[in-house]
Every structure is written in C-alpha cells, then in structure tokens.
Amino acid sequence: MKKKSLNVKKSNPKRLTLFLKQKFIKEIYKKFEKNLVGIDRSIVAVSGGPDSLSLAFLAKYYSTLNSVKFNYILVDHKIRKESSIEAKKVVKLLKKIGVKCKILIWEGKKPNSNIQKIARNNRYDLLLKESKRLKVNTILLGHHINDLQENFFIRMTRGSGLKGLVSLGKDVELSNIKLIRPLINIEKKDLEKLALKVFKTFIKDPSNVNYDFTRVRIRKILKDFQKEGLDNKKIELTINNLKSANEALNLYTKKNILQNSIYIKNKHSYLIKKEFFKNPEDVLLRSFSSILQNISGRYYAPRGKKIKKMILLLTTQRKAQKTTLGGCVIEKVNETVIISKE
C-alpha cells in the first residue's frame, strides 16, 4: 500500500479535506496515521461517542487517501430503550462524511448485573464474527489515552497481575484477528473537540455519569490524583515501564506454546504436553489462557482464579477426566491435555 502526502488530491471529498486544513485536526490525524502503518482492509468499530465518531472520521480520511476499504460496524446492545434510536442517528451522522455504517444487534436476554462487562464481551464477539464473515483480519477500536489510564487503575483495584494492568495496549491479536487502537495516544478532550467540529454533536452515554459503575468512580479519583501531582505523563511512564516487563513474559509464553503444545488444524484443538506445565506460574497462566482464547474465539479469557483451579486439577488428577472452561472442552488423557471448542 503506497502512502501518500497529507495534501489530498482533488478527487477526494472536499468536506474531509477542509477539516484537515485545521491545525488541531491535522495533528490528531498524524498521530492516528502512525498507528496504522501497513493496515489494509479493516472493520471500524463505531458507537455514538466522540471517540468512535472521531475514529470513523479519521478512518474515512485515511481510507480515501490510501485507497483502503474499511467496513464500519455499530453494535446495538438494546440494553437501554433509546439505543436503537441513537444507533440510527449515528448512521445518519456518518452519512455526512460518506460513511455507510452497518448495525449489528445483540440478541438474547439482557443482564441485571455486571452490565458493562457482559455488554463489552458480547460486542467483541459480534465484531469478531463479522470480521471473519467479511474475511477481514483487523478491527479498529476507539480507545484513547484516558481509557488506558482508567483501565490501569480499575485492574489495580481488582488485584490484577502484570498482564491485566497493561492489557489496553495499542494492539492485541485474538483468533488471528488484530485489534488496533490508533487513538491510544490521544486525549478524550481532543477527540470531543474533533467530533463537535465535524459532526456538531455526539451521543452522550448516561452510564458515563452513573456512579454505580466502577469506571465513573475511577475517573473522579484520577482527577483527584492529578491535583496531587500524578499527571498523565507520570502515569504513562509507569505503564510503559510495566509494558517492557510484560513483553519479556510474552516471549516466554509464546516459546512455551510453540515448544510444548501441538495445534491440530483440522480439529481446531490443542494437544498439550506435560512439559507445558513446568513453567513459572505467570508464564503458565498466560500460555493456558492464550490457548483457551484461540480455541473459543472469545475476546476475554476466564478469570485467573478459574484458570489456576483448572491447572491444579489437570496437574494433580490421575484418571482421565473431561470438563469445560471459557467455551472450551478440556480433557486429560494419560499425561496429555486436549483442548477443543465446546
């Protein structure tokens, strides 16, 4: 894919070109573009918030500039009665910049508790299925630097390990689909400014001011921390230091999977050797978790406690036994563990 200059040719939509003449939008685009090196066809995950509307605008400009085809997808969870009306409004907003957006609907019973987590999991599941249907191997997500910081402190309150603390990185791969966050170096306030400039409006999610949700309470705590001197740069430095250690562990995790397990493609299953379990706990947990995610196709692996319990069972039981976890069937036969899709 040949990269072109920011000076768009006359054949590109004039509306997009005019916006990029504004200095603050051009600066945001430059940061966005750096995180999309080598990206071709992709799904762009959209909602109605300022971050995802900005993502859609930047992606549209990028695709026009580089002759790349993007598919724009919005998931309607139907948890709030206003959601379907809002989804249609977003579709109309995106038409103004020449974007055709498809709405996917989350069917089924809605949860009464742990709403945000369950809704998020189902959104990723729908996006992954759609990417496979379209034969697209990349999904662009609208997470920004404030999301990264909030996620860090939320995970800290849950006692997460190193992987959990730095889980919201620029990109991650799941079931051969790469999830990319090209806005991860941009602040929310700048995306709000961009969305208002381009679309004149954006959807305000009432959950963002609902103190029943952990993320909203963490957001307030972060503002208090800033008053004490813990600013964005210091948080970013801490996260980057932890990421370096995390990358080292990831190398050992990949080595363990490569050397001590066998993927059976025609059965979409893994055979795990006994040597697989002779690793430090963190490497073992990551290895097992990664295999569960690859087999199940789910964005999130089961919680660490459940995985630890399963590993203990597999390493201590003597008789053949079959059980399930995270959408997978797990069976021990002699000293080999077989993991297949449920």
Long-range contacts (C-beta under 8 A, 24 or more apart in sequence): 1-38, 1-40, 1-66, 1-67, 1-68, 2-66, 3-66, 4-65, 4-66, 6-30, 6-65, 8-64, 8-65, 12-64, 12-65, 13-64, 13-97, 13-98, 15-96, 15-97, 15-98, 16-57, 16-60, 16-61, 16-64, 16-97, 16-98, 19-57, 19-61, 19-197, 19-198, 20-61, 22-197, 24-190, 24-193, 24-194, 25-194, 25-197, 28-54, 28-58, 28-186, 28-190, 28-191, 28-194, 29-58, 29-61, 29-62, 31-183, 31-185, 31-186, 32-58, 32-62, 32-182, 32-183, 32-186, 33-62, 35-170, 35-180, 35-181, 35-182, 35-183, 35-184, 35-185, 36-62, 36-140, 36-180, 36-182, 39-68, 39-138, 39-140, 39-180, 40-68, 40-138, 41-68, 41-69, 41-70, 41-71, 41-134, 41-136, 41-137, 41-138, 42-68, 42-70, 42-71, 42-136, 42-138, 42-139, 42-140, 42-180, 43-70, 43-71, 43-72, 43-73, 43-127, 43-130, 43-131, 43-134, 43-136, 43-138, 43-139, 43-140, 44-70, 44-71, 44-72, 44-73, 44-139, 44-140, 45-73, 45-74, 45-75, 45-123, 45-127, 45-139, 45-140, 45-141, 45-142, 46-72, 46-73, 46-74, 46-90, 46-94, 46-101, 46-142, 47-74, 47-75, 47-90, 47-142, 47-203, 47-205, 48-74, 48-86, 48-87, 48-89, 48-90, 48-93, 48-202, 48-203, 48-205, 49-142, 49-202, 49-203, 49-205, 50-188, 50-191, 50-192, 50-194, 50-195, 50-196, 50-202, 51-142, 51-143, 51-144, 51-147, 51-183, 51-188, 51-191, 51-195, 52-142, 53-90, 53-93, 53-94, 53-195, 53-198, 53-199, 53-202, 54-142, 54-183, 54-191, 54-194, 54-195, 54-198, 55-140, 55-141, 55-142, 55-182, 55-183, 56-94, 56-97, 56-99, 56-101, 57-97, 57-194, 57-195, 57-198, 57-199, 58-182, 58-183, 59-140, 60-97, 60-98, 60-99, 70-140, 71-102, 71-130, 71-134, 71-136, 72-99, 72-100, 72-101, 72-102, 73-101, 73-102, 73-103, 73-104, 73-127, 73-130, 74-101, 74-102, 74-103, 74-104, 75-103, 75-104, 75-105, 75-106, 75-122, 75-123, 75-126, 75-127, 76-103, 76-104, 76-105, 76-106, 77-106, 77-110, 77-119, 77-122, 77-123, 78-105, 78-106, 78-110, 79-110, 79-115, 79-119, 80-206, 86-203, 89-203, 90-203, 93-199, 93-201, 96-199, 97-198, 104-130, 116-207, 116-213, 116-215, 121-298, 121-299, 121-300, 124-298, 124-299, 124-300, 125-297, 125-298, 125-299, 128-174, 128-175, 128-177, 128-297, 128-299, 131-177, 132-175, 132-177, 136-177, 137-176, 137-177, 137-178, 138-177, 138-178, 138-179, 138-180, 139-177, 139-178, 139-179, 139-180, 140-180, 140-181, 140-182, 141-179, 141-180, 141-181, 142-181, 142-183, 143-168, 143-181, 143-183, 143-184, 144-183, 144-184, 144-186, 144-187, 144-188, 144-191, 145-184, 145-185, 145-186, 145-187, 145-188, 145-232, 145-236, 146-187, 146-188, 146-219, 147-184, 147-188, 148-184, 148-239, 149-222, 149-232, 149-235, 149-236, 149-239, 150-215, 150-218, 150-219, 150-222, 152-235, 152-239, 153-218, 153-221, 153-222, 154-214, 154-215, 154-218, 157-214, 157-218, 161-282, 161-285, 161-304, 162-242, 162-245, 162-246, 162-249, 162-282, 163-246, 163-249, 163-282, 163-286, 164-304, 165-239, 165-242, 166-239, 166-242, 166-243, 166-246, 169-243, 174-293, 174-294, 174-297, 174-299, 175-293, 175-294, 175-297, 179-299, 187-232, 249-282, 249-283, 249-286, 250-286, 252-279, 252-280, 252-283, 253-283, 253-286, 253-287, 253-290, 256-283, 256-284, 256-287, 257-287, 257-290, 257-291, 261-287, 261-291, 267-340, 268-295, 268-340, 268-341, 269-295, 269-338, 269-339, 269-340, 269-341, 270-294, 270-295, 270-338, 270-339, 270-340, 271-336, 271-337, 271-338, 272-336, 272-337, 272-338, 272-339, 273-335, 273-336, 274-335, 274-336, 276-337, 277-311, 277-314, 277-315, 284-311, 285-311, 291-339, 292-325, 292-326, 292-327, 292-328, 292-339, 293-326, 295-327, 295-328, 295-339, 295-340, 295-341, 296-326, 296-327, 296-328, 296-341, 296-342, 297-327, 297-341, 298-326, 298-327, 301-326, 302-326
